[in-house]
Amino acid sequence: MQILHLLLERPDRLLVELVEATGLHENTVREHLQRLIESGYVVPRPEPRTTRGRPRMRYSAVSGADAPSSPVAQRKVRAAAERGDLMRRMMPWTDTPALPEAAHHQLDALLEDLQEAGFEPVVDPAALTVDLSPCEHTREHPEHRDALCAVHVGLMRGVLTEAGGPLEVEGLLPTCDPAQCHVQLTLT
């Protein structure tokens, strides 16, 4: 989470910058980056070189319209859309006709991504809200709530952008309970 938060705050970071910022060993940061790349949350980019040798890698989080695209995230989005289309054909009562097909595909991808991350999201397609309550991350680490919420919102933006459609994350709905998390989406 800390690595993702750093990459969301400022993309295009070198490994050494992440090591200094986190205080973790270089191999630990490298291992976490590899897992984040394999999950489709981070994209590496080789730094241009004018001399011989292996280029240094720069890392960015996949989040929002200006972020780099991840081939892993693209595959996950396509697979989620296919499964969602199949579900809507098999169970037509689950369809929300007011939403365009691209928005359904975004919700499919978002739902699967959140489930994969350990959440039990409840999506209300009519109100365009996502309930992630209770958020075990903030329950276990309430002192890091702001950073955790920023990471989760950033990842949700990345999934919606990667899926390509009219839905965007508007923001978190206010709450007094740190374990409550309700995200408002908007149709653009």
Salt bridges, closest charged atoms under 4 A:
GLU9 OE2 - HIS5 NE2 3.89
ASP12 OD1 - ARG45 NH2 2.88
GLU17 OE2 - ARG10 NH2 3.56
GLU26 OE2 - ARG30 NH2 2.71
GLU31 OE2 - ARG35 NH2 2.85
GLU47 OE1 - ARG56 NE 2.86
GLU47 OE2 - ARG58 NE 2.92
ASP85 OD1 - ARG88 NH2 3.09
ASP85 OD1 - HIS105 NE2 2.87
ASP95 OD1 - HIS104 NE2 3.06
GLU101 OE2 - HIS105 NE2 3.90
ASP108 OD2 - ARG88 NH2 2.67
GLU112 OE1 - ARG83 NH2 2.51
ASP113 OD1 - LYS76 NZ 3.69
GLU116 OE2 - LYS76 NZ 3.05
ASP131 OD1 - HIS182 ND1 3.41
GLU136 OE2 - ARG139 NH1 3.31
GLU143 OE2 - HIS141 ND1 3.87
GLU143 OE2 - HIS144 NE2 3.49
